[in-house]
Amino acid sequence: MIDSWTPSASDDSYPFRDLLRDVLSPGAVGALEQLSDRILDIYGLDLLLEERLPLDDRPRHVEALETRLKRVVRFLPPEVSPMPNEVYTAIEFLMYEIHGEPVRVGEAWLRLELLADEIRARPLLHDLVTGRAN
């Protein structure tokens, strides 16, 4: 991982978007940007990409998100795009790791289904996320 983010002298926080740009694939970040309004609705969030995170926790955030992604992606067959899992894992990381929300399996499953429906409803985004786009 190459950390492309550089804090200014007066910053004590950084946007979630910067963490995602360093850890996720560019396509996954783009998908999150395109879906951000719908993600806010589905997950009941006030902020997504502009959520401010404590600067002192940045190294821990990078390591934790990278670890989660590796754990999820290692089980995927080679022909399956990891991008949908990157998108969902990023949202899950914000909900459970950053906000400290308890995991409610039924709710998590429903939200995942709603997000998947939203992706399927956008053919170009669906092709990008599933690795079918050029």
Sequence and secondary structure as in RCSB ss.txt:
>XXXX:A:sequence
MIDSWTPSASDDSYPFRDLLRDVLSPGAVGALEQLSDRILDIYGLDLLLEERLPLDDRPRHVEALETRLKRVVRF
LPPEVSPMPNEVYTAIEFLMYEIHGEPVRVGEAWLRLELLADEIRARPLLHDLVTGRAN
>XXXX:A:secstr
        TT SEEEHHHHHHHHS HHHHHHHHHHHHHHHHHHT S STT EEEGGGHHHHHHHHHHHHHHHHTT
S TTS SHHHHHHHHHHIIIIIIS     HHHHHHHHHHHHHHHHTSHHHHHHHTT   
